[in-house]
């Protein structure tokens, strides 16, 4: 499938989403990988993981970059040797990237009931406004919160950060698609602008939540 969706957030920030329908062979035919990347791909045991990995390369090609432009630091955080920041996510049959001149992080999650069972492991501050009155709405809100914390963690990428104890997502409405969050870690307090959007698969009709955050 071609590019699924493009979101132009502002003049210097773009999100690209790919719904993965191609076979591994089809994707391999469309990308050129440097040797280090090929070795990493060969070491992946899951073909779905391999296809998601290659779909990310398809996305950066859509933005005019190649695999040779994409690098990873010692903590696994992706970067380019230019003024653009990049963050990457994949979930099931979707892959997405955000490229910006601002410091950004992105996450995409399938909306599913499993999140209800683990909510107490990543929420604390948020319990003051979360109300499990509607199961579907509660799942959607929890998925936004998890995605926001994942996106913020990708930005800071520091050992010891706890989703539950250190990242706080402010109260929000599913209709507004924007909120604020903050990181309280050691002596550091950082604020973030968070955006979220529901994405529905054209193939499976499953619903996903896309979340991206800007460090302020």
WOKAQUI-V122421 format. One record per helix or strand. SS is the DSSP state (h for helix, s for strand). FROM is the first residue (numbers start at 1). TO is the last residue. Records with the same first field share a line. If there is no record, write none. Layout:
# WOKAQUI-V122421
SS: FROM-TO  FROM-TO
This chain:
# WOKAQUI-V122421
s: 3-10  13-19  71-72  78-79  85-91  94-100  104-110  167-169  178-185  188-200  207-215
h: 24-30  35-42  47-62  67-69  114-122  125-128  135-156  163-166
